[in-house]
Amino acid sequence: MLNIISLTKKLIKCPSLSPLDSGCQIIINNRLKKIGFNIKYININNTINTWAYHGIGGKTILFAGHTDVVSSGDINNWKTLPFIPFIKKKKMLGRGSADMKGSLAAMIIAVENFIKKNPKHKGRISFIITSDEESEAINGTVKVIEILKKKKEKIEYCIIGEPSSEKYVGDTIKNGRRGSLNINLIIYGIQGHIAYPNLAKNPIHISNNFIKDLILKKWDCGNIIFEPTTLQISNIYSDNINNLSNIIPSKININFNLRFNNIINVKNIIKKIRIMLIKNKLKYYINWKISGKSFYTNENKLINIVKKSIYLYNKKFPKISTNGGTSDGRFIYNICKQIVELGLKNNTIHKPNEYINTLELKKLSIIYQNIIENILI
């Protein structure tokens, strides 16, 4: 399995800051071509996307992932250079090692090994790979799915390589995610001289009670499937762009995000926010964008196969969870209702000194291969 180490290192060496791919998909697709995959690039603006498949007829299993990574941040916080993979004591350091170039390498090796043993397998193995998952996610998987849907492609099973594991590989899988709602709210006041507050209306001051209400609001209690809906404010800023100390601003912008479950919908969320604004007698403008709806996969054939494959190597069944952020599963759900996220540990993702355990990397590939065998043999 040295091959998987070599492949992971090659991918980490590509500085694929989202939405750039930096050659990752060329490396991957060259390997897929060698084992008979049909490859189609679906590139949109500066986003590189791949749709690839092997086999005809029968059920289709899709492996989905992304080659783009987040910024490495302050280089001084890294023990090694983030795009130069470094292995010490079975730890491979490098940006994207866990999220999710290691999983991509594990998928490729699993598929190579399976096809070598089963060149005329029934059904299809397919890949959707994008370089636009960590940033806007507007030209990546969502666009590929739109094209596949128009072509009436059928995908029965999907494995997404997002880092789902917590303490050891395979201890946790995800079968859904909460939705994500981004809101930009403008609160209006009256600009004036800071020494004459009676002649102005400070939007920061008058918004204080509303912001408190917003933070303390209990949206729901969650359920057996999803955690409660949560809200976090990401930014508050005024139109005093020159930061003058003698001006009361005329308005403030409040940016916040809600991660919502299947108990509440966007229409109800906006209605509740408007009620709070009216209660506090605020003049406002609000707009919002849904970056993903909640989705959920009931326990079914795929989940049972994944659980059994993990048990075979861990001697424990995985925990099933829907927590965390969004994933491209929210787009894939439009054409595939059986989705499981299974990947490496998530304890260092997006952090300085991101790393993976090389033994767990190899185990993940073996689990992926076992899943394929249980579906297509």
Buried (B, 14 or more C-beta within 10 A) or exposed (E): BEBBBEBBBBBBBBBBBBBBBBBBBBBBBEBBEEBEBBBEEBBBEEBBBBBBBBBEEEBBBBBBBBBBBBEBEEEEEBEBEBBEBBBEEEBBBBBBBBBBBBBBBBBBBBBBBBBEEBEEBEBBBBBBBBBBBBBEBEBBBBBBBBEBEEEEBEBBBBBBBBBBBBEBBBBBBBBBBBBBBBBBBBBBBBBBEEEEEEEBBBBBEBBEBBBEBBEEBEBBEBEEBBBBBEBEBEEBEBBBEEEEEEBBBBBBBBBBBBBBBBBBBBEEBBEBBEEBBEEBEBBBEBEBEEBBBBBBBEEEEBBEBBBEBBEEBBEEBBEBBBEBEBBBBBBBBBBBBBBBBBBBBBEBBBBBBBBBBBEBBBBBBBBBBBBBBBBBE
